[in-house]
Amino acid sequence: MKIQILGTGCPKCKTLAANAEKAVAELGIQAEIEKVTDIKAIMALGVMMTPALAIDGVVKSSGHLLSPEQIKKMIS
């Protein structure tokens, strides 16, 4: 599983990345967490508001700071 955190590195983006790492750890699963900061790459995925979260290349959330619990529901 590949989880992408899409954002320019703002505090919300960093918090979303930390929440994703916590969700993966709590579920005890293997996942690659990648931080995508390139605006062109973010826009190529159709994201206009950050932070955003994509799982296996599919954008699941945009413009919201998700909690670890919300991310766990998306992963499961």
C-alpha positions as CSV (number, residue, x, y, z in Angstrom):
1,M,0.0,0.0,0.0
2,K,1.2,3.5,-0.9
3,I,-0.1,6.5,1.0
4,Q,0.7,9.9,-0.4
5,I,0.5,13.2,1.6
6,L,0.0,16.0,-0.9
7,G,1.0,19.4,0.2
8,T,3.8,22.0,0.2
9,G,5.1,21.3,3.7
10,C,2.8,23.5,5.7
11,P,2.0,22.7,9.4
12,K,-1.3,21.0,8.4
13,C,0.5,18.9,5.8
14,K,3.1,17.8,8.4
15,T,0.4,16.9,10.9
16,L,-1.5,14.9,8.2
17,A,1.7,12.9,7.5
18,A,2.2,12.3,11.3
19,N,-1.5,11.1,11.5
20,A,-1.0,8.8,8.6
21,E,2.1,7.3,10.2
22,K,0.2,6.8,13.4
23,A,-2.8,5.2,11.7
24,V,-0.5,2.7,9.9
25,A,1.3,1.9,13.1
26,E,-1.9,1.3,15.0
27,L,-3.2,-1.0,12.3
28,G,0.1,-2.9,12.2
29,I,0.2,-2.9,8.4
30,Q,3.0,-2.3,5.9
31,A,2.6,0.9,4.0
32,E,4.9,3.3,2.1
33,I,4.2,6.9,3.1
34,E,5.4,9.4,0.5
35,K,5.3,13.2,0.9
36,V,4.5,14.9,-2.4
37,T,5.5,18.6,-2.4
38,D,5.7,19.4,-6.1
39,I,2.8,21.6,-7.1
40,K,2.6,20.2,-10.6
41,A,2.5,16.6,-9.3
42,I,-0.2,17.6,-6.8
43,M,-2.3,19.3,-9.5
44,A,-1.8,16.3,-11.8
45,L,-3.7,14.2,-9.3
46,G,-6.6,16.8,-9.5
47,V,-5.9,18.3,-6.1
48,M,-6.6,22.0,-5.8
49,M,-6.7,22.3,-1.9
50,T,-4.1,20.9,0.4
51,P,-3.4,19.0,2.5
52,A,-4.6,16.0,0.6
53,L,-4.3,12.3,1.1
54,A,-4.1,9.6,-1.6
55,I,-4.1,5.8,-1.2
56,D,-2.6,3.8,-4.0
57,G,-2.9,6.8,-6.4
58,V,-6.5,7.6,-5.6
59,V,-7.2,10.9,-3.8
60,K,-9.3,10.1,-0.7
61,S,-9.4,13.6,0.9
62,S,-8.5,17.1,-0.1
63,G,-8.5,20.3,1.9
64,H,-9.0,18.5,5.3
65,L,-6.8,17.6,8.1
66,L,-7.7,14.0,8.9
67,S,-7.3,12.4,12.3
68,P,-5.6,9.0,12.6
69,E,-9.0,7.4,13.2
70,Q,-10.4,8.9,9.9
71,I,-7.3,7.6,8.0
72,K,-7.7,4.1,9.5
73,K,-11.3,3.9,8.2
74,M,-10.0,4.9,4.7
75,I,-7.3,2.3,4.8
76,S,-9.5,-0.6,6.1
